[in-house]
Amino acid sequence: MTSLTPQVLIEESKRIGQQSASQTLKSIAKAYPAKLFCTLSPVALENALLLAYPLLAGFAVDSIIRGYASSAQFYALVVMALWVVGAARRALDASTFTQIYADLAVPVILNQRQQNHSTSKSAARVVLAREFVDFFEKHVPIIATALVSIVGAAVMLIVIEPWVGLACLAALLLCITLLPRVAQRNQELHERLNDRLEKEIGLVEKVGAPTVRRHYHVLSRLRIWLSDREAAAYLFLGTLAALLFVVAICQLALSPAVKAGHIYAVMTYLWTFVTSMDEAPGMVDQLARLKDIGKRVDHRLGDH
């Protein structure tokens, strides 16, 4: 297992030069392959269990209605397995990502000192560097779960209720078409926000009350704009979700002799699909933040 010591990270940054956010994430993954594999592999198993959950729950419902309680007991084992895997993943997270951040923060600090950057800018960039570790710790599991749930639920719906599944794919294609524009605007807002944050400590130490007040007013406006954009995206996705449920209800109502377990499976897979789509605005926003942070932190690391 490779240790991401300050010297190793600085030398790697020299070789790479001006890195993008994706290259930074790849370099962290390359430095800690075993730790990240052991920590993130339970995410794959957890997603597999989540994807099988609605179908197994539907079988359990039908078994209960027929009076076959013993057949339905398997569902309880699946639920238990899901929680055991989730607990194992959470137990591994803290030790792995705390160590990675400690190794990542050191070269950032040393490089800022060598470049004679201000304390304000150096402190801000150390905090920003944490975003890359947070991406692996918090957002990779969320993104993996959302992607598996979105694609898996749509595929399962195509298999068990084709028209509902096709409607989900159409909604997904519409969202994918709109994502680049959303990401670009979010990145512009994060760039302005991070420019302000890098100057914050210096402003607090040196300038008068009117300037400080104006600084925090601008920060609040930028954060409100980002929040408003997320709220608008959430409302848009909610409208799509409601339309998808209309399609599902109409299709199920027209199906002859539909079983309760089938209805449960369809509605649960559809609910999984739409709630996973709700993660899209947050994912886009986080990737936009990382893209801007990558230009700041890793560019300076590469300037040695």
SVG drawing of the C-alpha trace seen along z (x, -y; Angstrom):
<svg xmlns="http://www.w3.org/2000/svg" viewBox="-58 -51 68 73">
<polyline fill="none" stroke="black" stroke-width="0.4" points="0.0,0.0 1.5,-3.3 1.7,-6.1 0.7,-9.5 3.6,-11.3 4.1,-15.1 7.1,-14.5 5.4,-11.8 2.4,-14.1 4.5,-17.1 6.6,-15.1 3.4,-13.6 2.1,-17.2 5.3,-18.3 4.8,-15.5 1.2,-16.2 1.5,-20.0 -1.8,-21.8 -4.3,-19.1 -8.0,-19.0 -10.3,-17.9 -10.7,-14.5 -6.9,-14.0 -6.6,-14.9 -9.3,-12.3 -7.5,-9.8 -4.1,-10.5 -5.7,-10.0 -7.3,-6.7 -3.9,-5.6 -2.2,-6.3 -4.7,-4.4 -6.0,-1.6 -6.3,1.1 -7.9,-1.2 -10.4,-2.6 -11.3,0.8 -11.9,2.2 -13.9,-0.8 -16.0,-1.3 -16.6,2.4 -19.3,2.8 -21.1,-0.1 -21.4,2.3 -22.9,5.0 -25.2,2.6 -26.5,1.3 -27.1,4.9 -29.2,5.6 -31.1,2.3 -31.8,3.1 -33.2,6.6 -35.2,5.3 -38.5,4.2 -38.7,7.5 -38.1,9.6 -40.6,7.5 -43.2,8.1 -42.6,11.8 -43.0,11.6 -46.3,9.7 -47.7,12.4 -46.5,15.1 -48.2,13.5 -51.5,13.1 -51.3,16.8 -50.5,17.7 -47.0,18.9 -45.3,17.1 -42.2,19.3 -41.4,18.3 -41.8,14.6 -39.2,15.0 -36.4,14.7 -37.3,11.0 -36.3,10.4 -32.8,12.0 -32.3,9.6 -33.2,6.6 -30.8,7.8 -28.0,8.3 -28.6,4.8 -28.1,3.3 -25.0,5.4 -23.3,4.3 -24.2,0.7 -22.8,0.9 -19.5,2.4 -19.1,-0.4 -19.7,-3.1 -17.2,-1.5 -14.4,-1.6 -15.1,-5.1 -13.7,-7.1 -10.2,-5.5 -9.6,-5.5 -10.6,-9.0 -9.2,-10.7 -5.8,-9.4 -6.1,-10.4 -7.0,-13.9 -4.1,-14.2 -1.7,-13.1 -3.3,-15.5 -3.3,-18.6 0.5,-18.5 1.8,-19.1 -0.9,-21.8 0.4,-23.7 4.1,-23.2 3.5,-24.4 1.6,-27.4 4.4,-28.4 7.0,-28.0 4.9,-30.1 4.6,-32.8 0.8,-32.9 -1.1,-34.7 -2.4,-32.8 -5.9,-33.5 -5.4,-31.9 -3.4,-29.0 -6.0,-28.2 -8.8,-28.4 -7.0,-26.0 -6.3,-23.5 -10.1,-23.5 -10.9,-23.2 -8.5,-20.2 -10.8,-18.4 -13.5,-18.5 -11.6,-15.8 -11.5,-13.5 -15.1,-14.2 -15.9,-13.3 -14.6,-9.7 -16.1,-9.4 -19.5,-10.9 -20.3,-11.5 -18.9,-8.4 -21.3,-6.1 -24.2,-8.6 -23.3,-8.8 -22.8,-5.1 -26.1,-4.3 -28.0,-6.9 -26.6,-5.7 -27.2,-2.0 -30.7,-2.8 -31.6,-5.0 -30.4,-2.6 -31.3,0.5 -34.8,-0.6 -35.4,-1.8 -34.2,1.6 -36.3,3.6 -39.4,1.5 -38.8,2.1 -38.8,5.9 -41.9,6.0 -43.9,2.9 -42.4,1.8 -44.3,-1.5 -43.4,-2.7 -39.8,-1.8 -39.6,-3.6 -41.2,-6.7 -38.4,-6.7 -35.8,-6.5 -37.3,-9.4 -37.3,-11.5 -33.6,-10.4 -32.6,-11.5 -34.3,-14.9 -32.3,-15.5 -29.0,-14.4 -29.6,-17.0 -30.1,-19.8 -27.2,-18.8 -24.2,-20.5 -25.9,-24.0 -26.7,-23.6 -23.1,-22.5 -21.6,-25.4 -23.6,-28.0 -22.9,-26.3 -19.2,-26.3 -19.3,-30.0 -21.0,-30.7 -18.6,-28.4 -15.7,-30.2 -16.9,-33.6 -17.7,-32.1 -14.2,-30.5 -12.6,-33.7 -14.3,-35.4 -13.4,-32.6 -9.7,-32.8 -9.7,-36.4 -11.9,-36.1 -9.3,-35.9 -7.3,-38.8 -10.5,-40.9 -11.5,-40.1 -8.0,-41.1 -7.4,-44.3 -10.5,-46.1 -13.3,-48.1 -16.8,-47.1 -18.5,-48.3 -16.1,-46.1 -16.6,-43.1 -20.3,-43.6 -20.3,-43.8 -18.1,-40.7 -20.6,-38.6 -23.5,-40.1 -22.0,-38.9 -21.2,-35.5 -24.8,-35.1 -26.1,-36.2 -24.0,-33.6 -25.1,-30.8 -28.7,-31.8 -28.4,-31.7 -26.9,-28.2 -29.7,-27.1 -32.4,-28.6 -31.0,-26.7 -31.1,-23.5 -34.7,-24.2 -35.7,-24.9 -34.1,-21.7 -35.8,-19.8 -39.2,-21.2 -38.6,-20.3 -37.7,-16.7 -40.8,-16.5 -43.0,-17.5 -41.4,-14.7 -41.9,-12.2 -45.6,-13.1 -46.0,-12.5 -44.2,-9.2 -46.6,-8.0 -49.6,-9.1 -48.2,-6.8 -47.6,-3.9 -51.1,-4.2 -52.8,-4.3 -50.8,-1.2 -51.5,0.8 -55.2,-0.1 -55.4,1.2 -53.6,4.5 -56.0,7.5 -55.7,9.6 -52.7,7.6 -51.2,9.0 -50.6,7.0 -46.9,8.0 -46.5,6.7 -48.1,3.4 -45.8,3.1 -42.7,3.9 -43.6,1.4 -44.4,-1.5 -41.3,-0.8 -39.0,-0.6 -40.5,-3.9 -40.1,-5.5 -36.5,-4.3 -36.0,-5.9 -37.5,-9.3 -35.8,-9.6 -32.5,-8.7 -33.0,-11.4 -33.3,-13.9 -29.6,-13.3 -28.7,-14.7 -28.7,-18.5 -26.5,-17.8 -24.1,-15.6 -23.8,-18.2 -23.2,-21.0 -20.5,-18.9 -18.7,-18.2 -18.8,-21.9 -17.3,-22.7 -14.5,-20.1 -13.7,-21.4 -13.1,-24.9 -11.2,-23.6 -9.0,-21.5 -7.9,-24.6 -6.9,-26.3 -5.3,-23.6 -3.7,-21.3 -2.5,-24.0 -0.5,-25.4 0.7,-22.0 2.0,-21.7 3.8,-25.1 6.8,-23.7"/>
</svg>
